[in-house]
Amino acid sequence: MIELDVQVGVGRTLHVYDTASKGSGRLPVLWHHGTPNVGAPPEPLFAAADRLGLRWVSFDRPGYGGSSVAPGRTIASVAADAAAVADALGIDRFAVAGYSGGGSYALGCAAVLGDRVQGVLSLAGIAPYGADGLDWFAGMVPSGVAALGTAAAGREVRAALQASGFAYDCQFTAADLALFEGPWGWLGKVGEPALAAGPYGQIDDDVSYTLAWGCDPGTISAPVLLLHGTADRIIPAAHGSWLAAHCPTAELRLCAGDSHFTIVNRAEEGLEWLRRQI
């Protein structure tokens, strides 16, 4: 895998990952990572990507890993970062995929970049804050309500929570812990170094989920697949249902019994769907 730094704007850098060295002619898929993760593309899906002829491209969102902090970033501004990465790599059109909050960033890419995005795969994405007809916090674990509730009050309030020694409790189930014993233990690999550059990757992610997206998922023209577990208590399934109802090109698959973590077991079938669209 190739790693490089791409300059965006004035004095800001994004750390980029690219599996182009695996061969030419592959369909680029821009991966949007979860919170808090670095942006390395998903190793458990490398074999599927090889089988399907996919090229992973990704980057650390601002504040994570090797990417500069960007206070006030939004779903739409990160889509502009994604376009800058694609331009730097000479990529015109591409698909997008994302997990957890990264699913929302993938949707934002499709809304902002229009025809450049050929298809969208979102696993457990989060709906816009304050969305009409959605009780946004309903069903979330208490830690999620605390983190996102303070984020909605502003960056300084969320940062104060972080500085207080707050520890997010995911309330892992036995199935989640079993998942981490297999290939998807990789989630720990990208989670542990995520805050090495400081706390603002996670803080600014949380704040971005409570800000206006700066784009409308209802304008997406590319095909969209939303995968969401019915037992998800980090981003409850109602978020996926709302997104499906407000994105005319979306197909929603509610996966019975899957949590926010075990939903990744459906990612390979999602990639197969994505490849069939293009």
C-alpha positions, 0 to 999 in steps of 0.5 A, spaced: 500 500 500 502 507 498 501 512 503 502 519 501 501 526 504 496 531 500 496 538 501 489 541 501 488 549 502 493 553 505 497 549 510 493 543 511 495 536 509 491 529 509 494 523 510 492 518 504 492 511 503 492 507 496 492 500 494 494 502 486 500 498 487 496 492 486 494 493 479 491 498 474 484 498 471 481 497 478 475 501 480 477 506 485 473 505 492 474 511 497 473 509 504 471 513 509 473 510 516 469 510 523 470 514 529 475 514 532 479 511 527 485 512 522 483 512 515 487 505 513 482 501 508 479 495 511 484 489 511 478 484 512 476 486 505 482 486 501 481 479 499 474 481 497 476 487 493 482 483 489 476 478 487 472 484 485 477 488 482 477 494 487 482 499 488 482 502 495 483 509 496 482 513 503 485 518 508 485 520 515 480 525 516 482 532 519 485 531 526 486 523 526 493 520 524 497 524 519 492 529 517 491 536 520 486 539 524 480 543 521 476 546 526 468 546 524 469 541 519 462 538 516 460 532 512 460 537 506 467 540 507 470 533 508 467 531 501 471 537 498 477 533 501 475 527 498 475 530 491 482 533 493 485 526 494 482 524 488 484 529 484 491 528 487 491 521 485 488 522 478 482 519 479 476 522 476 470 517 478 469 513 484 465 509 488 465 511 496 464 506 502 464 508 509 462 505 516 459 508 522 460 515 521 464 514 515 457 512 512 455 519 513 461 522 510 460 517 504 453 519 503 456 526 503 461 525 498 455 523 493 451 529 495 456 534 494 460 531 488 454 528 484 456 524 478 463 523 480 461 518 485 458 512 482 455 508 488 455 508 495 455 503 501 454 505 508 454 501 514 451 504 520 451 511 518 448 516 522 442 521 520 443 529 520 442 532 527 435 534 528 432 531 522 424 531 522 421 525 524 427 522 527 428 522 535 435 522 534 438 520 540 433 514 542 436 508 543 443 510 543 447 507 549 448 513 555 455 514 552 453 516 545 448 521 548 453 524 553 458 525 547 454 527 542 449 531 546 455 535 549 458 536 541 451 539 539 453 544 545 459 546 541 466 544 540 469 547 547 463 543 551 465 537 547 472 538 548 471 539 556 468 532 556 474 529 553 478 533 558 474 530 564 477 523 563 470 521 559 471 514 557 466 511 552 462 505 554 460 501 547 456 496 552 459 490 547 455 484 547 458 477 547 457 477 539 461 483 539 467 480 543 467 474 538 467 478 532 474 482 535 477 475 535 477 474 528 479 478 522 475 484 524 479 485 530 482 490 525 477 495 528 482 495 534 488 496 530 485 502 527 482 505 533 488 505 538 492 510 534 487 514 532 488 519 537 495 519 537 495 526 534 491 529 539 483 528 541 480 533 536 479 528 530 474 524 535 471 531 538 471 534 531 467 528 528 462 528 534 461 536 532 460 534 525 455 529 526 451 535 530 452 540 525 448 542 518 451 537 513 452 542 508 449 538 503 442 534 502 442 526 501 436 527 497 440 530 492 444 523 491 443 520 484 448 514 485 445 508 487 446 507 495 446 501 499 444 502 507 446 496 511 444 497 518 443 492 524 437 492 528 440 491 535 445 497 533 445 502 540 451 506 537 447 509 531 440 506 532 437 503 526 432 508 525 437 513 522 438 508 517 430 508 516 430 515 516 436 516 510 432 511 506 426 515 506 429 521 504 434 518 499 430 516 493 436 512 490 437 508 497 436 501 498 435 499 506 437 492 508 435 492 516 439 486 518 436 482 524 440 482 530 446 485 528 449 490 532 453 496 530 459 492 530 457 485 527 454 489 521 461 489 518 460 481 517 455 484 511 460 488 508 463 483 503 456 482 500 455 490 500 461 490 496 459 485 491 452 489 491 457 496 489 461 492 484 454 490 480 452 497 480 458 499 476 
